[in-house]
Amino acid sequence: ALRLRGRVYRDQILVGVPCASLGPTAEHVAWQTAHEATVATLHRAMPRAGFHELEHAALVALSEHARRTGRGEEHARWLAHFARVPDLGVLSPEWREAVNQSLSAR
């Protein structure tokens, strides 16, 4: 039922199953899993954060990590599957600090 999306709940990550006829691809599932793990990491840093703020910061963090590790194109391909792609360059100072800390821990 999750297909292209995923969910994280405490220490569990749920994602769609790769499927050649319906999608998602194995690459998409891997990126979705990485995204949900990033959400979990940032949620531990900012437990009172709202869903949209947390989701946005996780997209920024994973995008920056992908770019730093030479996987920017793959990340962009994954992100393009979603209708609304946020501005990945805009974060509040508080979220920028949380993202920077998560990136330095990797």
C-alpha angles and dihedrals in degrees: 000000000000093000103160097006136068141199135210123207118178104305097346127092119197121195138162121273118250110255125176095209101041104020156225103142122221088253091055092050090050092052092045090052091049090050093051090048088052090051089053092049093050092043089058089053094046107023096170095054121128120246097251095046092048093046092049094048090049091052090051093047094049091045091053092045091049092050092048092051097046095256099108095117093050091049091049090051090053093046092050089068090075123078098222115048112183125220101274093198098064123084133145115248090254093053092042089058092049092048093047091051092050091050093049090053092059 
